[in-house]
């Protein structure tokens, strides 16, 4: 028999941390973003108006479900709807669903969530799924007014092998050579860092300073862009550094960090989480050199995989695409309730899917017509060959 219980915090002294970790390790494709250290940092960074509700499932004394959910309000088309997200959104790059329940008990879990947390939309982002296995979340689709399983991204991954002892071939080889020559010419040095908890704070401060003046800082899209995210990153990475899970490679000039890659390492898989560089050193090509340093470090310490923890779904510029040996998919699951707000929001989604192809076609035609018109305006006019008329000068 499965029994369920609700908790209001992961930080409570009586939270079953050891049972949670045992469950995490039993779930295929678990990541450091599922760890208590990361999730507690996420709880501590919740915004005003957001509330945490943790649904636990037990079979005897063994935890078989841990689903930390955050309720809040979001705007869609100018209207506010109550939504539920997995704790960690949107800073957690890849999550596994910490569940060992069968389909029937997962259906019961959905009923409990709807009873305790009335909502229009329940959305779980960046979920990875074991290859060849059907997700138990498919049951939730069948019991929702509208359900959507949408691809978030295809993440490039690199399997570390003996071939990596040799220099990479093709165009990346010449890009790496040029970057190394520039770096050697200016006297910068590559450094590997495995921080512990006491050293993590000063290291994060150095990384924050680089990001602040990079394009990520200018556009406000970095992991340290807000006070909330700074608090989250400091708490999370300090906790994970205490477990020996943090790795950093930096490029330093005159003792100052000018470029870095920040990653999380667990069970031989390195998640390349974030990078930034000083704009005045953009021409060094440091990102590619530091990515190659990840691979060399992996060879030295027998890591198995280097992953881009998340990329854009389209037009991704992550440099691991040059070295990838495979891809992993992240999915976004959306479940719309049977409440009036859920029915309305679900109807809006279905309407958008119906209208979107026509809108995209119209935009493409408009762009094509605009391009054709601009081309016509800028092309030189053909001289007239009509008898008695002088050739026209191109405007």
N, C-alpha and C positions, 0 to 999 in steps of 0.2 A: 504494500500500500504506500502511495506517495502522499505525504502531508506537506502543506504549504504554510509559510509564515511571511509576514511583512516586517521589515526593519526600516527605521527612519534615517539611519546613518551607518556609514562604514567605519566611522571614527570611534564608535562606542567601544569601551573596554571589553564588553562581552561579545563583540562580533566574532564569529567563528573563523578567524583568519586562517588557521591551519587547514580546516575543511575546505575553505575557498581555494587555497593554493593546491590542495590535492585534486580538486575538481578541475582547476585550470590545467594542470599537467596531464590530466586524462583526456582532455578535449583536443582533438586533432586541430592543427593550425592555430593554436593559441599564440598570442604575441605579448610583448611587454606592455602593450596598451591595455591588456586584460588584467594586469597585475594590480594588487591592492595599492602599491605605492603610487602608481599613476592615477588610479581611480579616486583615492583619498585626496590627492592634489586637485583633481577635477571637482570633487565635492566642496573643497574649501574655496574654490574660485567661482562658485555659483553666483549668478546675478540676483539682485533683489527681485522677488516675485517667482523665482524658480525654486522648486521643492524636490527633494530626493525621496524616492520610494524604492526599496530594495525587496524584490520578491525572491524568496528562497524556497527551494524544493528539497525534500529529504526522503530518502528510502532508508529506514532504520536510522543509523547514525552517520550515514554517508550523504553528503550534499550532492544533489544531482541537478540543481538549477541555481544560478545566481544571475539575476537580471536587474541591474541598477537602472532605474528609469527617472528621468527628470521631466517634470511638468512645467509648462509655461504658456505664454501667449505669443502668437506670431501673426503677422499681417499677410493676408492674401487678397489681392485686388482691393486693397484699402480697408478690408474688414479684418477684425481680430478673431482668431480661432484658438481654442485650447489644443495644444499639441503635446506629445510625449516623445522624447528621444532617449536613446541609450546614453548613460553618463559618459562623458568624454567628448561628445560632439561639440564643436567640429575639429578639435585638435588631435584626436586619436586617428592615426592614419590607417590602421588595419585592426579589425576586431574579429575574434571568433565568438560565436554564440556559446556561452558557457552553459550548455544544457546536455544532459544525458537522458532526458525524458523521451518516452515514446510519443507518437502522434496524439493519442487520446489524452495523455496528461498535458501535452502542450496546448491542446484545445481548452482544457480546464484552466490552464494558466492565463489564457487570453480572456476567459470569462471573469476571472478574478481581477485582472487588470481593468477591465471595463467597469466592473462594479465599484472598485476603489478609486479609479482615476478616470472619471468621465472625460471624454476627449472627442475631438473631431478627427484627429489624425495621429496615428502611432507610426513613427518612422525610425528604422534602424539602418544606420549608414555605415559604409565601408566594411561590410561583412565579407569575409572570405569563406569559401565552402570547400570541403574535401572533394577532390576530383572523383567523379563517378558516383557520388552519393547525393540522394535527394534530400534537400533541407526539410526539417520538420516544420519550418515556417510555411510550407505550402499549405498546411492545414489552416493557418490563419487567413490565407487568401480566400479559402472557401467559405469562411465565416465572417467576411467583411462585406460591407455594401459595395465597395470598390477596392481592388487590390492591385498593386503594381510592383513588379520586380524589375528594376532598371540597372543596367550596367553603369557603374560609377567611373571605373577606369581599368585599363589593362597595364599592369605594373611590369616593367622590364626587370628581369632577374638574371644574374650571372652565376653559373655553376663553376666554382673554382676547381681547376684541374691542373695536371702536369703541364698542359699546353701553356698555362700562364707563366711558366718559367721563361718562355720565349717572348721576344718582343712582339707586340700586337702587329697584325698585318694591315695593309691597305692605307687608306687616308688617315685613320686615327694614329698610325705610326708617325707620320710626318707632323701631325698636329702636336703629338706628345714631344717629339724631338725639338720642335721649334719652341714649345713652352718651356722645356727644360733648359734650353740655351738661354732664353730670356731671364729665367729665374737665376741661373748660375751667373749671368752677367751682372745682375743687380745685387748679388750676394745674399739672397734670401735662402732660408733653410726650411725643409719639411720636418715636422716633428710629430711623433705619435704620443698620445696621452691617454692613459687609463686612470681617470680621476676617482678618488674616493669621496666620501661625504664631506669631509672638511675642505677639500680642495675644489669641490664643485662650484661653490659660490663665487670665489674669485675668478674661476675660469669662465663661468657664465657672464660675469661682468665684462670680461674682455670680449666675449662673443657678442654681447649686446652692443658694445661700442662699435664693432664692425658693422653689424646689421643696421644700426641707427643711421649711418651715413651712406649705406648702400641703396640701391633702387628699391629694395623691400621697405626700408625705413622711409624713403621719400613717398612711397605709395601707401604706406600703412598696412602692409600685408604680411609683415614678418611675424615670427612666433613671439617676439617681445614688443609688439606694436602697441599694446595697451597695458595698463596697470594690472588688469585682470589676468592677461596672458603671461605677463612677467612673473606674477605671483605663482601662477600655475606651473610654469616651466621651472622656476627655482625649486619649488617643493617637489615636483615630480622627478626631476633629474637628480636632485640630492638623494631622494629615497632610492632611486634605481642605481645611483653610483655606489650607495652603501651595499648594494647587492652585487656589485662588480659588473653591471650590465651596460655601462656607458663607455663609448669610445669616441675620441676626437682626433682628427688629423688637422694640423694647422700649417700655414706658411707664415714664417716670421721673418721680419726684416728689422735689424738693429734691436732685437728683443721685443718687437711689437707685432702682434698678430695682424696680418693684412688679409688673410683669407682662411676659411675653415670649412670643414664638413663635420657635422655632429651626427652620431649614430647610436643605435642600441643593438647590443649583441646578446643573443640567447640561443643556446643549443646549436652553435655553429652557424647561425644566420644573422647577418648584419643588416639592420634596417637603416638605410641612409636617409635620415630624417630632415636635415636642414643644412643649408650652406649659405654663405654670404662672402663678399669681398669688398675691399675699399675701391671706390670708383677710379681713383687715380692709378690703380694697378690693374685695371680691367684687361689691358693688353697682354698681361703675363700668361693668360690661359691657365690660371692656377686650379680652377675647378677640375679640369681634366687630369692634371697631374695628381691632385689629391684623391680623385677617384681611383687612379692607378695605384696610389699608395694603399687604399683600402685592400685592393686585390693582393698586393705584395705582403701586406700585414696578414691577410688571410692565409697565404701560402706558408708564412713563418709559423702561424699558430693553428694551422689545420682547420680553419673555418671552411664551411661547405658552400655557403651562398652569400652573395651580395645582392640586396634588393633595394630598388627605389621604393620607399615605403608608401608613396603615393605620387601620381602624376596626373596631368590633365587628360581628359578622355580623348580630346582631339588636339593635334598639333603640339604634342608634348616635346619639349626641348631638352629633356633630361639626357645627360651625356651617357648614361648607362645603356641607352638604345644602341650605341656604337659597339658595346661589348656584350650585349645580352645573349643568353643561350635559351631563354624561354620567357613566358609571361604568366602572371597570375591575375585573376579577375577579382575585382571588388564589386559588391552589389549593394544597391539601396532598396530596401523593402518598405513599402508604404501600405498601411492598412487603415481604411476609412471606416468609421463606426456607423452604426445604424441610427445614431442621434440625428436630429434635423441638421445640425451643423456639419456632421460627417457626410450626410446625403448631399448637402449643397456643395461641399468642397469636392466630393467625388464626382458629382455631375460636372462641375467646372473642369476637372481633369479630363473627363471623357470628351467634353466639348472641345477642349484645347487640342486633344489628339486628333479630333475630327477636322478641326480647322487648320491645324499647323501645316499639313502638306500643301494645301492651297496657298497659304500665306507664304511659305518658303518658295513655292513656284512663282508667285507674283513678285516677290522680292528679287529672285534671280532674273526674271524677265526685265524688271525695272533696272537692275544693275547692268544687264546686258545692253539695254537700250541707251542707258546713260553713257556706257563705255563707247558704244558705236557713235553716239552724237559727239562725244569729246574727240574721238578719233577723226571724224569728218571735219570738225572745226580746226584741228591742228594740222591736217594733211595739206601740202601745197596744192593749189589749184592747177589743173592741167591746162596748158596753154591752148587757146582757141585756134582752130584751123579753118574757121569760117572765112571765105574769101572776103577781102576788104576790111577785116577787123584785125587790129593789132593784138598780139598776145596779152593776156591779163597778168598783172604782177600778183604773185602769191601774197596773201595778207599774213 
